[in-house]
Amino acid sequence: MKALEAHNLNKTFHQRHQIITAVKNVSLSINSQEVLAFLGPNGAGKTTSIKMIAGLIQPDAGWVRIAGSDPHRNPVALQKLGAVLEGNRNLYWQLTPQENLEYFGVLKGLSRREARKSGLALLERFGLIPKRHTPVQNLSRGMQQKLAFAVALVHQPQLLLLDEPTLGLDVEATEDVKILVREIAAAGCAILLTTHQLSIAEELADRIAIIQSGEILTELSTSELIRQFSGTGYKIEVETVLDESHVIALENLGAVVQDTQIIHLSQPELLYKILDIIKPLPISSLEKEQANLTQIFLQIIRKGRNQDA
């Protein structure tokens, strides 16, 4: 059974005597242990889609299933859902971590005893036991984010919604969150990730779905999406400056020399001839030229915008 199935979701709004189509035929699915990054520019329809998935907005057409249950008809479906919201909006800041976990655990259907047991286990797992009686407002930003994850997981959901989980965090806290996301997915939870930090999405997501103007433009595995937008060439960087004779020989083979130390080669079959020319100069790096998710995202969005024009 899939953790999430959303099929042909549609939603329109009335605004100033006009009908605005916010979401059009959006379909998404996520298996357990899978991370799907749901990406798009502001106003693309992400938030409306997620609110329909979470049972907060009724779709005009289409349906949603969370682990087989309809969140719009069966409240039990929402007990299979957890969420970490931007700015830790799923926490009460004047309560302590232990109080937050017990409160939200009971709210999600656990007994107080079950909520306390699960909460203490999560505090231990996330290294928050020494701070369990400290008001949330007095915790560091990184600790608050760990607690937000703990609160979302206290009832062991099958689907976790992550909204900008690393926004505003320092480098160490960001790495901690990335580790948490991987561990949570590996333990069996499905994750729907929304973020404008595309490097985070590229690193964490198994699949990428990009939405614009309410429609899904593409949905592929992260590796396949990058492969489709990447070239077949190589970039070689040498540790020393190439002299004129090297540059001429390389350019005669069709290579492009940048800043006298970086060689771009668009014909991979010539790689070994290039290496023969620069031998025995020390090489600092040799890598296949590969598009990153930011470049891919911008290409897809700009193409979609041009088609809408």
N, C-alpha and C positions, 0 to 999 in steps of 0.2 A: 504493500500500500504506500502511495506517495504521501509525504508529509504535507505537501501543498499542491492543490490543483485549482487553477483559476482559468475559466474557459470563457472566451469571447465577452469580456467585461466591457460594458458601455455605460457612459455617464455624461449627461448634459446638464447645464445650468442656465437659468434665465438671468440675464444681466442687461439692464437698460433696454428692455423691449427686444433683446436679441437672445437667440439660443446659442450658447457656447458649448461646443463639444470638447469636453475635458479628456475623455478616454474613449477610444474606439477599437473594439474587437481585440482587447489585450488578453493574451493567454500566457500563463506561466505555470511551470511545475517544478518541484524540487523533491529529490529523493533524500532519505536520511543520509547523514554523513556528507552532504553536498552543500557547497556555498555558491549561491547565485548572486552576482552583483547586478543590481538593477540601477542603471545609470541614465542620466539625461540632464539637459540644461534646466534652469529654473523655469517653471511653468509648463514643463513637458507632459505632466500627467502622473508623475511618480507618486506624489502624496495622495492624490485622489485614488489611484490604484491600490495603494497600501491601506488606505482607510476602508476601501471595499473589502480587501482581504481580511482585515482585522474586525470586520463586522460593524464598523462605525458609520459607514455610508451604504445605503441600499443601492445596488446597481440597477440601472434602468433595464438592462438585459445582461444575460450571462449568469454564471454561478461560481461559487467558491466552495472548496472542500478542504478542511484542515484535518489531516489524518482520517479522512472519510466522512467528517461531520460538517454540516453547513452552519457557519457562524451566524448567519442571519435568521436561522430557524431553531437552532439547537444551542443553548448557552453552554453546554458541555464542551463544545468545540473550542471555546475561548480558554478553557482550562488546559488545552493542549498547546497554547500559544504563550510565548514570552516576548518581551520587548525591552530593548535598551535604547532610550530616546536621547537625542542630542541635548547636551546640557544637563544630563542626569535628571531629566524631568520625571523619572519613575522612582524618585526617592523623596522622602520627607526629611528636610534638612535639620529640623529641630529634634528629630528622633535619633537614637543611636543605631548603629548597624544591626545589632541583635533585635531591637524593637522593629525596625523596618522589615527584617526578614520574617519575623513572627507575624506581623500585621498582614503583609502581602501573601504569606503562605496560607493563612486562614482565609483571606479574600479569594484565593484561588482554589479553595475547597479542602485544604488540609485541616486536620484537627490541630489545636494549639500545641499538643505534644509532638505531632509529626512536623509541624512548622519549626518548632524549636530545635528538634533533632536535625532536620535538613539544614536549617540555618547555621547551626554550629559547625556542621560538616563543611559547608561552603566557606564559612569564615576561616576555618582551618586550611582548607584547600587554597584559598587566595591570600593567606598570610595576614589575615585581619583580626585574629583572635586578640592580640594585645590592644586593639582599638575598638573592641566590641561594645564598650560602654561609653565611647566618646561621641558626642553629637556629630552628625554628618557634616555640619557646616564648619567644623573644626578640623576635618580631615584634609589631606592634600588632594589635589585634583586627580592624581593617579589612583589614590585609595578610593575616592568617590566613584571613579569609573569601575574599579574592581567590584565595589559594592553594588553598583548598578547591574553588573552582570550576575552577581549572586542573587539579587532580588528577582531578576528575570528567570533564573534557573531553579528557584527554591521549590517549585512544584514539578520539576522535571518535564518541561514542555517538549513536544516533538518538533515544533517550529519556533525559531527565534528570529525576530525582526531586529536588525541592527541599523540605527540611524546615526551616521557620522560618529562611529565609536572611538575614533582617534583624534577628533577635532579638538585643538587647544592643548593637547598633551605634549610633554617634552619627549625627547628621544627615548629615554629609558621606559617611561610609561607607555609610549606607543609600542615598543617592542613587547612589553608585558601583555598588552591587549592582543597583539597579533598571535602570541603564543596561546592565550586563552581561546581565541577564535578557533585555532587549529585543534586544540584539545577538545573543545565542545563539539566540533564537527566529528572528530574521530570517535567520540563517545556515543555517536548515533543521532545527534540533533541535526536537523536541516536548518540552514541559515539563509535568510534573505537580507542582503547587505545593500544599503544605499549610502553613497559617499561622493563628494566632489574631489576627494583625494585619490586620483586615479592610480597612482603608484601602489596604494594600499589595496585597491580592488584587483590590480594585476597580480599582486603577490598572494592574495588570499583566495580569490574566486576560482572555482572549477569551471564555471560558465559565466558568460557576460550577456546581459540583455540591455539594449539601448533603446530608449523611448524618446520620441520627439513629436510634438503636436498631437499627443494622445495616442500615437500608434507605435508599435514595436518596429524598429527599423532593421534590427538584426538580433539574433540570439544564437550563439555558438559557444563551444568550449573555448576557454581562454587561449589554449595552445593553438587551436585551429584558426581563431580570429587573428592572432599575431602572425601565424604562418601565411595566411592569405594576403596580409598587408606588408609583409617583409620581402625584401629583394633576395637575390641569390649571391650577392657580392660579398666581399670581405674588406675589413679594415685592418691594416697592419701599422703598428706604431713602433718605430725604432728608437733606441736610446740616444743615438748620436745624429747629428745633422747630416743629411744626404748631400754629397757633393754634386757638382754639375753633371758629371759623367753618369752617375747613378740616376739622376732625375731624367736625363735625356733618354737613357735606356728604358726606364720604366714607362715614360710617356710614349715611346715608340711602340710599346706593347699595349697601349690603350689605358694604362693606369693614370690616376689623377693624384698628384703629389700636393699635399696641403701642409703649409708651414714648415716645409723641408724635413719633416719627421713623420708625417702621417700619409699612408698610401691607401687610396681607395681603388678597389678592383671590382668591376662589374661583371667580368667574365671569369667565373670560378675555375674553368678548365685551364686558365693560365696561372693559377696560384703557384705551382711549383717552379715555373719559369721566373716568376717574380722573386721567389725565395732564392733562386740561384743567383739572380742579379745582386741582391743585397747581402748575400753570404760573404764574409762571416760577421757582418754587423750584428750586435746584440739586439734582440727583439724584446720590447717591453710588453707588447700585447698583440694577439692575432685573434680576431673574432669575426663571426658572420654578422653582417650588417642587418640588424633586426629592428623593426618598428616597435615603439612602446605604446602602451594603451592610450596615453594622452594624444599622441599623433593620430592613432587610429580613430579615437573618439571624435576629434576635430574634423577629420576627413568625412566620417559618416554623417555628422551633424550638418556640416556645410553642404554636403551633397543633398541631404534631405531638405535643407532650407531652400536650395536652388530649385529643387523639384516642386516645392510648394509655391514658389514665386510665380 
